[in-house]
Amino acid sequence: MNPPVMLQDFIGELVHSHPGAQIEFRPLPSGVCFLWVTLRERNFVIEYDPKEGAGVSENLASTPPFVGHDHFFPNLEDGLKKLRSLLREVAATESSDVQAA
């Protein structure tokens, strides 16, 4: 099964909007897709299951494994909106840090 075009487009968007981000994408044959994004030492993940929806989390050093997602959405579009929002927060923090220096 091919990854959703919406998710592929999002990855392209990430490459252009956050060139310093580390991106790891793992689509599985079942249609489930994992996307990890590390930006400014903050690590985010979106897990998309075409049957279940999308989970979005920020993984911290103190986050225990396999505890579930911070946010769950019934569709990929809303999950990607949340991940965009989290990444914008990180980028805004970076901008304010540069201005303060």
MMTF fields as JSON, N, C-alpha, C and O atoms, coordinates in Angstrom:
{
  "mmtfVersion": "1.0.0",
  "mmtfProducer": "UNKNOWN",
  "numBonds": 403,
  "numAtoms": 404,
  "numGroups": 101,
  "numChains": 1,
  "numModels": 1,
  "chainsPerModel": [1],
  "groupsPerChain": [101],
  "chainIdList": ["A"],
  "bondAtomList": [4, 2, 8, 6, 12, 10, 16, 14, 20, 18, 24, 22, 28, 26, 32, 30, 36, 34, 40, 38, 44, 42, 48, 46, 52, 50, 56, 54, 60, 58, 64, 62, 68, 66, 72, 70, 76, 74, 80, 78, 84, 82, 88, 86, 92, 90, 96, 94, 100, 98, 104, 102, 108, 106, 112, 110, 116, 114, 120, 118, 124, 122, 128, 126, 132, 130, 136, 134, 140, 138, 144, 142, 148, 146, 152, 150, 156, 154, 160, 158, 164, 162, 168, 166, 172, 170, 176, 174, 180, 178, 184, 182, 188, 186, 192, 190, 196, 194, 200, 198, 204, 202, 208, 206, 212, 210, 216, 214, 220, 218, 224, 222, 228, 226, 232, 230, 236, 234, 240, 238, 244, 242, 248, 246, 252, 250, 256, 254, 260, 258, 264, 262, 268, 266, 272, 270, 276, 274, 280, 278, 284, 282, 288, 286, 292, 290, 296, 294, 300, 298, 304, 302, 308, 306, 312, 310, 316, 314, 320, 318, 324, 322, 328, 326, 332, 330, 336, 334, 340, 338, 344, 342, 348, 346, 352, 350, 356, 354, 360, 358, 364, 362, 368, 366, 372, 370, 376, 374, 380, 378, 384, 382, 388, 386, 392, 390, 396, 394, 400, 398],
  "bondOrderList": [1, 1, 1, 1, 1, 1, 1, 1, 1, 1, 1, 1, 1, 1, 1, 1, 1, 1, 1, 1, 1, 1, 1, 1, 1, 1, 1, 1, 1, 1, 1, 1, 1, 1, 1, 1, 1, 1, 1, 1, 1, 1, 1, 1, 1, 1, 1, 1, 1, 1, 1, 1, 1, 1, 1, 1, 1, 1, 1, 1, 1, 1, 1, 1, 1, 1, 1, 1, 1, 1, 1, 1, 1, 1, 1, 1, 1, 1, 1, 1, 1, 1, 1, 1, 1, 1, 1, 1, 1, 1, 1, 1, 1, 1, 1, 1, 1, 1, 1, 1],
  "groupList": [{"groupName": "MET", "atomNameList": ["N", "CA", "C", "O"], "elementList": ["N", "C", "C", "O"], "formalChargeList": [0, 0, 0, 0], "bondAtomList": [1, 0, 2, 1, 3, 2], "bondOrderList": [1, 1, 2], "singleLetterCode": "M", "chemCompType": "L-PEPTIDE LINKING"}, {"groupName": "ASN", "atomNameList": ["N", "CA", "C", "O"], "elementList": ["N", "C", "C", "O"], "formalChargeList": [0, 0, 0, 0], "bondAtomList": [1, 0, 2, 1, 3, 2], "bondOrderList": [1, 1, 2], "singleLetterCode": "N", "chemCompType": "L-PEPTIDE LINKING"}, {"groupName": "PRO", "atomNameList": ["N", "CA", "C", "O"], "elementList": ["N", "C", "C", "O"], "formalChargeList": [0, 0, 0, 0], "bondAtomList": [1, 0, 2, 1, 3, 2], "bondOrderList": [1, 1, 2], "singleLetterCode": "P", "chemCompType": "L-PEPTIDE LINKING"}, {"groupName": "VAL", "atomNameList": ["N", "CA", "C", "O"], "elementList": ["N", "C", "C", "O"], "formalChargeList": [0, 0, 0, 0], "bondAtomList": [1, 0, 2, 1, 3, 2], "bondOrderList": [1, 1, 2], "singleLetterCode": "V", "chemCompType": "L-PEPTIDE LINKING"}, {"groupName": "LEU", "atomNameList": ["N", "CA", "C", "O"], "elementList": ["N", "C", "C", "O"], "formalChargeList": [0, 0, 0, 0], "bondAtomList": [1, 0, 2, 1, 3, 2], "bondOrderList": [1, 1, 2], "singleLetterCode": "L", "chemCompType": "L-PEPTIDE LINKING"}, {"groupName": "GLN", "atomNameList": ["N", "CA", "C", "O"], "elementList": ["N", "C", "C", "O"], "formalChargeList": [0, 0, 0, 0], "bondAtomList": [1, 0, 2, 1, 3, 2], "bondOrderList": [1, 1, 2], "singleLetterCode": "Q", "chemCompType": "L-PEPTIDE LINKING"}, {"groupName": "ASP", "atomNameList": ["N", "CA", "C", "O"], "elementList": ["N", "C", "C", "O"], "formalChargeList": [0, 0, 0, 0], "bondAtomList": [1, 0, 2, 1, 3, 2], "bondOrderList": [1, 1, 2], "singleLetterCode": "D", "chemCompType": "L-PEPTIDE LINKING"}, {"groupName": "PHE", "atomNameList": ["N", "CA", "C", "O"], "elementList": ["N", "C", "C", "O"], "formalChargeList": [0, 0, 0, 0], "bondAtomList": [1, 0, 2, 1, 3, 2], "bondOrderList": [1, 1, 2], "singleLetterCode": "F", "chemCompType": "L-PEPTIDE LINKING"}, {"groupName": "ILE", "atomNameList": ["N", "CA", "C", "O"], "elementList": ["N", "C", "C", "O"], "formalChargeList": [0, 0, 0, 0], "bondAtomList": [1, 0, 2, 1, 3, 2], "bondOrderList": [1, 1, 2], "singleLetterCode": "I", "chemCompType": "L-PEPTIDE LINKING"}, {"groupName": "GLY", "atomNameList": ["N", "CA", "C", "O"], "elementList": ["N", "C", "C", "O"], "formalChargeList": [0, 0, 0, 0], "bondAtomList": [1, 0, 2, 1, 3, 2], "bondOrderList": [1, 1, 2], "singleLetterCode": "G", "chemCompType": "PEPTIDE LINKING"}, {"groupName": "GLU", "atomNameList": ["N", "CA", "C", "O"], "elementList": ["N", "C", "C", "O"], "formalChargeList": [0, 0, 0, 0], "bondAtomList": [1, 0, 2, 1, 3, 2], "bondOrderList": [1, 1, 2], "singleLetterCode": "E", "chemCompType": "L-PEPTIDE LINKING"}, {"groupName": "HIS", "atomNameList": ["N", "CA", "C", "O"], "elementList": ["N", "C", "C", "O"], "formalChargeList": [0, 0, 0, 0], "bondAtomList": [1, 0, 2, 1, 3, 2], "bondOrderList": [1, 1, 2], "singleLetterCode": "H", "chemCompType": "L-PEPTIDE LINKING"}, {"groupName": "SER", "atomNameList": ["N", "CA", "C", "O"], "elementList": ["N", "C", "C", "O"], "formalChargeList": [0, 0, 0, 0], "bondAtomList": [1, 0, 2, 1, 3, 2], "bondOrderList": [1, 1, 2], "singleLetterCode": "S", "chemCompType": "L-PEPTIDE LINKING"}, {"groupName": "ALA", "atomNameList": ["N", "CA", "C", "O"], "elementList": ["N", "C", "C", "O"], "formalChargeList": [0, 0, 0, 0], "bondAtomList": [1, 0, 2, 1, 3, 2], "bondOrderList": [1, 1, 2], "singleLetterCode": "A", "chemCompType": "L-PEPTIDE LINKING"}, {"groupName": "ARG", "atomNameList": ["N", "CA", "C", "O"], "elementList": ["N", "C", "C", "O"], "formalChargeList": [0, 0, 0, 0], "bondAtomList": [1, 0, 2, 1, 3, 2], "bondOrderList": [1, 1, 2], "singleLetterCode": "R", "chemCompType": "L-PEPTIDE LINKING"}, {"groupName": "CYS", "atomNameList": ["N", "CA", "C", "O"], "elementList": ["N", "C", "C", "O"], "formalChargeList": [0, 0, 0, 0], "bondAtomList": [1, 0, 2, 1, 3, 2], "bondOrderList": [1, 1, 2], "singleLetterCode": "C", "chemCompType": "L-PEPTIDE LINKING"}, {"groupName": "TRP", "atomNameList": ["N", "CA", "C", "O"], "elementList": ["N", "C", "C", "O"], "formalChargeList": [0, 0, 0, 0], "bondAtomList": [1, 0, 2, 1, 3, 2], "bondOrderList": [1, 1, 2], "singleLetterCode": "W", "chemCompType": "L-PEPTIDE LINKING"}, {"groupName": "THR", "atomNameList": ["N", "CA", "C", "O"], "elementList": ["N", "C", "C", "O"], "formalChargeList": [0, 0, 0, 0], "bondAtomList": [1, 0, 2, 1, 3, 2], "bondOrderList": [1, 1, 2], "singleLetterCode": "T", "chemCompType": "L-PEPTIDE LINKING"}, {"groupName": "TYR", "atomNameList": ["N", "CA", "C", "O"], "elementList": ["N", "C", "C", "O"], "formalChargeList": [0, 0, 0, 0], "bondAtomList": [1, 0, 2, 1, 3, 2], "bondOrderList": [1, 1, 2], "singleLetterCode": "Y", "chemCompType": "L-PEPTIDE LINKING"}, {"groupName": "LYS", "atomNameList": ["N", "CA", "C", "O"], "elementList": ["N", "C", "C", "O"], "formalChargeList": [0, 0, 0, 0], "bondAtomList": [1, 0, 2, 1, 3, 2], "bondOrderList": [1, 1, 2], "singleLetterCode": "K", "chemCompType": "L-PEPTIDE LINKING"}],
  "groupTypeList": [0, 1, 2, 2, 3, 0, 4, 5, 6, 7, 8, 9, 10, 4, 3, 11, 12, 11, 2, 9, 13, 5, 8, 10, 7, 14, 2, 4, 2, 12, 9, 3, 15, 7, 4, 16, 3, 17, 4, 14, 10, 14, 1, 7, 3, 8, 10, 18, 6, 2, 19, 10, 9, 13, 9, 3, 12, 10, 1, 4, 13, 12, 17, 2, 2, 7, 3, 9, 11, 6, 11, 7, 7, 2, 1, 4, 10, 6, 9, 4, 19, 19, 4, 14, 12, 4, 4, 14, 10, 3, 13, 13, 17, 10, 12, 12, 6, 3, 5, 13, 13],
  "groupIdList": [1, 2, 3, 4, 5, 6, 7, 8, 9, 10, 11, 12, 13, 14, 15, 16, 17, 18, 19, 20, 21, 22, 23, 24, 25, 26, 27, 28, 29, 30, 31, 32, 33, 34, 35, 36, 37, 38, 39, 40, 41, 42, 43, 44, 45, 46, 47, 48, 49, 50, 51, 52, 53, 54, 55, 56, 57, 58, 59, 60, 61, 62, 63, 64, 65, 66, 67, 68, 69, 70, 71, 72, 73, 74, 75, 76, 77, 78, 79, 80, 81, 82, 83, 84, 85, 86, 87, 88, 89, 90, 91, 92, 93, 94, 95, 96, 97, 98, 99, 100, 101],
  "secStructList": [7, 7, 7, 7, 2, 2, 2, 2, 2, 2, 2, 2, 2, 2, 2, 2, 2, 7, 6, 6, 7, 3, 3, 3, 3, 3, 3, 7, 6, 6, 1, 7, 3, 3, 3, 3, 3, 3, 3, 6, 6, 3, 3, 3, 3, 3, 3, 3, 3, 6, 6, 6, 3, 3, 3, 3, 3, 3, 3, 7, 6, 6, 7, 7, 6, 6, 7, 7, 7, 1, 3, 3, 3, 1, 1, 2, 2, 2, 2, 2, 2, 2, 2, 2, 2, 2, 2, 2, 2, 2, 2, 2, 2, 2, 2, 2, 2, 2, 2, 2, 7],
  "xCoordList": [0.845, 0.0, 0.891, 1.853, 0.571, 1.334, 0.918, -0.252, 1.875, 1.527, 0.578, 0.634, -0.284, -1.205, -0.445, 0.583, -0.966, -0.356, -0.265, 0.719, -1.28, -1.276, -0.053, 0.541, 0.314, 1.474, 2.773, 3.715, 2.82, 4.004, 4.194, 5.317, 3.105, 3.174, 3.657, 4.434, 3.196, 3.606, 5.115, 5.781, 5.645, 7.091, 7.858, 8.874, 7.374, 7.99, 7.934, 8.891, 6.8, 6.628, 7.638, 8.235, 7.826, 8.779, 10.19, 10.897, 10.593, 11.945, 12.196, 13.298, 11.175, 11.334, 11.155, 11.882, 10.203, 9.92, 10.84, 11.04, 11.398, 12.291, 13.513, 13.654, 14.4, 15.527, 16.477, 17.211, 16.479, 17.359, 16.76, 17.423, 15.531, 14.856, 15.413, 15.773, 15.473, 15.779, 14.444, 13.556, 14.31, 13.042, 13.28, 14.196, 12.447, 12.468, 11.043, 10.122, 10.868, 9.539, 9.548, 10.416, 8.571, 8.489, 7.065, 6.229, 6.775, 5.474, 5.53, 6.506, 4.501, 4.442, 3.494, 2.614, 3.653, 2.774, 1.292, 0.427, 0.997, -0.392, -1.079, -2.297, -0.296, -0.848, -0.549, -0.7, -0.129, 0.269, 1.572, 2.473, 1.662, 2.857, 3.31, 2.497, 4.602, 5.22, 6.096, 6.846, 5.992, 6.845, 7.401, 6.648, 8.725, 9.399, 10.075, 10.707, 9.942, 10.56, 11.278, 10.674, 12.564, 13.339, 13.734, 14.366, 13.347, 13.633, 14.083, 13.359, 15.279, 15.851, 15.82, 15.434, 16.222, 16.31, 14.957, 14.898, 13.884, 12.546, 12.093, 12.248, 11.533, 11.211, 9.704, 9.069, 9.146, 7.709, 7.472, 8.328, 6.318, 5.941, 4.466, 3.641, 4.155, 2.767, 2.691, 3.509, 1.708, 1.434, 0.069, -0.928, 0.034, -1.224, -1.622, -0.845, -2.836, -3.424, -4.688, -5.597, -4.78, -5.953, -7.276, -8.338, -7.218, -8.439, -8.754, -9.903, -7.728, -7.898, -7.804, -8.482, -6.977, -6.764, -5.305, -4.422, -5.048, -3.683, -3.43, -4.238, -2.303, -1.858, -0.621, 0.266, -0.565, 0.558, 1.1, 0.337, 2.421, 3.052, 4.372, 5.018, 4.75, 6.118, 6.788, 6.3, 7.897, 8.621, 9.708, 10.617, 9.601, 10.584, 11.471, 11.132, 12.589, 13.478, 12.756, 13.068, 11.795, 11.064, 9.827, 9.144, 9.529, 8.351, 8.59, 9.503, 7.774, 7.942, 7.46, 6.574, 8.023, 7.602, 6.192, 5.741, 5.512, 4.226, 3.127, 2.341, 3.063, 2.02, 0.853, -0.101, 0.909, -0.153, 0.26, 1.304, -0.574, -0.243, -0.798, -1.755, -0.164, -0.631, -1.954, -2.81, -2.116, -3.321, -3.732, -2.888, -5.038, -5.543, -6.584, -7.403, -6.545, -7.477, -8.056, -7.341, -9.321, -9.936, -9.473, -9.762, -8.748, -8.281, -6.875, -6.431, -6.2, -4.827, -4.722, -3.782, -5.655, -5.599, -5.505, -4.681, -6.332, -6.304, -5.018, -4.493, -4.517, -3.245, -2.103, -1.242, -2.09, -1.034, -1.15, -0.135, -2.366, -2.55, -1.928, -1.268, -2.13, -1.565, -0.039, 0.634, 0.5, 1.956, 2.536, 3.572, 1.894, 2.335, 2.377, 3.337, 1.328, 1.229, 2.385, 2.996, 2.68, 3.779, 5.116, 5.951, 5.322, 6.576, 6.69, 7.785, 5.569, 5.59, 5.981, 6.715, 5.491, 5.862, 7.374, 7.995, 7.955, 9.407, 10.137, 11.1, 9.688, 10.327, 10.192, 11.131, 9.035, 8.832, 9.76, 10.285, 9.962, 10.888, 12.297, 13.043, 12.658, 13.974, 14.134, 15.185, 13.105, 13.161, 13.318, 14.101, 12.58, 12.674, 14.025, 14.537, 14.615, 15.942, 16.984, 17.891, 16.867, 17.815, 17.678, 18.686, 16.452, 16.235, 16.754, 17.223, 16.678, 17.137, 18.654, 19.209, 19.328, 20.795, 21.476, 22.705],
  "yCoordList": [-1.182, 0.0, 1.245, 1.325, 2.198, 3.447, 4.404, 4.443, 5.184, 6.192, 7.232, 7.502, 7.811, 8.84, 10.023, 10.449, 10.536, 11.685, 12.863, 13.602, 13.041, 14.144, 14.056, 15.079, 12.871, 12.678, 12.907, 13.503, 12.442, 12.678, 14.176, 14.676, 14.884, 16.335, 17.039, 17.991, 16.569, 17.159, 17.005, 17.93, 15.857, 15.634, 16.61, 17.17, 16.808, 17.791, 19.195, 19.963, 19.516, 20.818, 20.973, 22.037, 19.91, 19.943, 20.241, 21.053, 19.588, 19.763, 21.227, 21.738, 21.9, 23.301, 24.27, 25.259, 24.002, 24.957, 24.799, 25.752, 23.612, 23.352, 22.576, 21.388, 23.244, 22.523, 21.888, 20.964, 22.357, 21.775, 20.583, 19.976, 20.239, 19.138, 17.791, 17.607, 16.869, 15.483, 14.775, 14.874, 14.07, 13.441, 11.96, 11.579, 11.137, 9.705, 9.276, 9.561, 8.601, 8.175, 6.677, 6.141, 6.006, 4.558, 4.141, 4.012, 3.927, 3.375, 1.849, 1.237, 1.25, -0.206, -0.784, -0.072, -2.053, -2.671, -2.635, -2.682, -2.554, -2.515, -1.188, -1.075, -0.177, 1.161, 2.09, 3.305, 1.537, 2.353, 3.062, 2.464, 4.345, 5.145, 5.845, 6.352, 5.865, 6.599, 7.691, 7.46, 8.883, 9.994, 10.624, 11.122, 10.599, 11.228, 12.489, 12.488, 13.565, 14.84, 15.369, 15.526, 15.642, 16.248, 17.639, 17.817, 18.629, 20.025, 20.693, 20.699, 21.253, 21.923, 21.023, 21.448, 19.805, 18.822, 18.433, 17.832, 18.772, 18.308, 17.277, 17.465, 16.192, 15.052, 14.826, 14.669, 14.812, 14.62, 13.394, 13.013, 12.787, 11.647, 11.741, 12.156, 11.348, 11.138, 9.689, 9.236, 8.993, 7.625, 7.649, 8.035, 7.235, 7.224, 5.8, 5.038, 5.457, 4.163, 4.458, 5.097, 4.017, 4.359, 3.871, 4.398, 2.88, 2.353, 3.038, 3.042, 3.622, 4.164, 5.684, 6.293, 6.3, 7.739, 8.064, 7.27, 9.235, 9.725, 10.112, 10.801, 9.663, 10.05, 10.915, 10.632, 11.977, 12.92, 13.055, 13.204, 13.002, 13.117, 13.851, 13.888, 14.432, 14.899, 13.909, 13.652, 13.357, 12.393, 13.118, 13.712, 13.061, 13.671, 12.576, 11.395, 12.96, 11.978, 11.214, 10.054, 11.868, 11.237, 10.456, 9.861, 10.452, 9.761, 8.256, 7.776, 7.504, 6.045, 5.496, 6.084, 4.393, 3.838, 3.259, 2.785, 3.305, 2.634, 3.125, 2.323, 4.429, 4.963, 5.577, 6.05, 5.577, 6.202, 7.599, 8.11, 8.198, 9.51, 10.635, 10.454, 11.807, 13.002, 13.486, 13.987, 13.334, 13.808, 12.74, 12.103, 12.554, 11.607, 12.294, 13.07, 12.001, 12.597, 11.497, 10.563, 11.587, 10.541, 10.535, 9.598, 11.588, 11.625, 12.224, 12.924, 11.938, 12.38, 13.894, 14.479, 14.526, 15.981, 16.715, 17.617, 16.341, 17.012, 16.691, 17.543, 15.48, 15.126, 15.952, 16.406, 16.151, 16.965, 18.432, 19.108, 18.924, 20.305, 20.465, 21.469, 19.486, 19.554, 19.508, 20.277, 18.612, 18.521, 19.81, 20.274, 20.395, 21.7, 22.744, 23.505, 22.768, 23.738, 23.559, 24.541, 22.333, 22.072, 22.5, 23.074, 22.23, 22.611, 24.129, 24.682, 24.8, 26.277, 26.86, 27.846, 26.25, 26.713, 26.62, 27.544, 25.511, 25.336, 26.377, 26.987, 26.582, 27.566, 28.977, 29.769, 29.304, 30.632, 30.826, 31.92, 29.788, 29.856, 30.114, 30.893, 29.457, 29.647, 31.097, 31.701, 31.652, 33.04, 34.01, 34.956, 33.788, 34.701, 34.56, 35.538, 33.357, 33.169, 33.946, 34.546, 33.941, 34.638, 36.143, 36.847, 36.65, 38.076, 38.555, 39.688, 37.701, 38.083, 38.11, 38.784, 37.385, 37.302, 38.551, 38.625],
  "zCoordList": [0.0, 0.0, 0.0, 0.763, -0.843, -0.923, 0.181, 0.562, 0.701, 1.711, 1.115, -0.085, 1.934, 1.426, 0.825, 1.35, -0.271, -0.944, 0.027, 0.013, 0.866, 1.828, 2.748, 3.086, 3.143, 4.013, 3.236, 3.759, 2.01, 1.181, 0.929, 0.978, 0.661, 0.454, 1.723, 1.652, 2.88, 4.159, 4.349, 4.814, 3.998, 4.136, 3.235, 3.647, 2.016, 1.131, 1.713, 1.616, 2.317, 2.976, 4.116, 4.28, 4.9, 6.017, 5.54, 6.136, 4.474, 3.943, 3.59, 3.794, 3.061, 2.662, 3.83, 3.927, 4.709, 5.785, 6.994, 7.746, 7.186, 8.323, 7.821, 8.113, 7.062, 6.453, 7.463, 7.112, 8.694, 9.708, 10.428, 11.269, 10.118, 10.805, 10.349, 9.187, 11.285, 10.955, 10.765, 11.611, 9.664, 9.315, 9.064, 8.335, 9.674, 9.409, 9.102, 9.868, 7.994, 7.548, 7.33, 6.641, 7.923, 7.772, 7.426, 8.321, 6.144, 5.758, 5.839, 5.407, 6.383, 6.501, 5.451, 4.966, 5.093, 4.101, 4.485, 3.61, 5.766, 6.243, 5.956, 6.091, 5.556, 5.354, 6.52, 6.394, 7.649, 8.796, 8.44, 7.852, 8.803, 8.519, 9.789, 10.561, 9.988, 11.096, 10.507, 9.558, 11.079, 10.683, 11.951, 12.788, 12.087, 13.209, 12.714, 11.658, 13.472, 13.12, 14.353, 15.414, 14.206, 15.283, 14.832, 13.791, 15.64, 15.345, 16.63, 17.625, 16.604, 17.786, 19.011, 20.099, 18.826, 19.904, 20.498, 21.571, 19.81, 20.218, 19.2, 17.993, 19.7, 18.859, 18.834, 19.877, 17.636, 17.445, 16.575, 15.775, 16.735, 15.901, 15.554, 16.368, 14.329, 13.939, 13.459, 12.658, 13.961, 13.531, 12.861, 13.472, 11.607, 10.87, 10.538, 9.963, 10.905, 10.562, 9.773, 10.304, 8.525, 7.708, 8.311, 7.979, 9.185, 9.814, 11.138, 11.579, 11.778, 13.128, 13.22, 14.047, 12.388, 12.466, 12.71, 12.384, 13.285, 13.466, 14.911, 15.533, 15.439, 16.773, 16.645, 15.84, 17.445, 17.42, 18.832, 19.786, 18.963, 20.28, 20.18, 19.133, 21.305, 21.477, 22.405, 23.506, 21.967, 22.784, 23.561, 22.981, 24.866, 25.758, 26.335, 26.261, 26.899, 27.518, 28.628, 28.898, 29.263, 30.369, 29.926, 30.76, 28.619, 28.125, 28.125, 27.454, 28.874, 28.832, 27.489, 26.867, 27.039, 25.756, 25.815, 26.858, 24.684, 24.494, 25.426, 25.928, 25.663, 26.544, 25.783, 26.4, 24.485, 23.699, 23.277, 23.683, 22.462, 21.913, 22.784, 23.537, 22.655, 23.367, 22.793, 23.522, 21.473, 20.765, 19.761, 19.131, 19.622, 18.634, 17.768, 18.261, 16.469, 15.513, 14.635, 14.273, 14.289, 13.477, 12.022, 11.278, 11.618, 10.232, 10.154, 11.063, 9.07, 8.865, 8.777, 9.317, 8.117, 7.93, 9.263, 9.415, 10.221, 11.527, 12.293, 13.011, 12.142, 12.774, 12.227, 12.981, 10.912, 10.301, 10.717, 10.885, 10.882, 11.363, 12.742, 13.01, 13.617, 14.972, 14.917, 15.603, 14.105, 14.002, 13.435, 13.91, 12.434, 11.89, 13.001, 13.118, 13.81, 14.899, 15.89, 16.311, 16.256, 17.19, 16.592, 17.291, 15.329, 14.68, 14.54, 14.65, 14.3, 14.243, 15.596, 15.661, 16.684, 18.027, 18.226, 18.75, 17.81, 17.945, 17.106, 17.572, 15.877, 14.992, 15.559, 15.468, 16.143, 16.735, 17.931, 18.137, 18.707, 19.844, 19.343, 19.936, 18.248, 17.652, 17.191, 17.403, 16.567, 16.081, 17.234, 17.145, 18.324, 19.467, 20.162, 20.706, 20.155, 20.745, 19.931, 20.509, 18.618, 17.752, 17.956, 18.009, 18.07, 18.269, 19.611, 19.724, 20.64, 21.977, 22.073, 22.941, 21.192, 21.26, 20.77, 20.769]
}
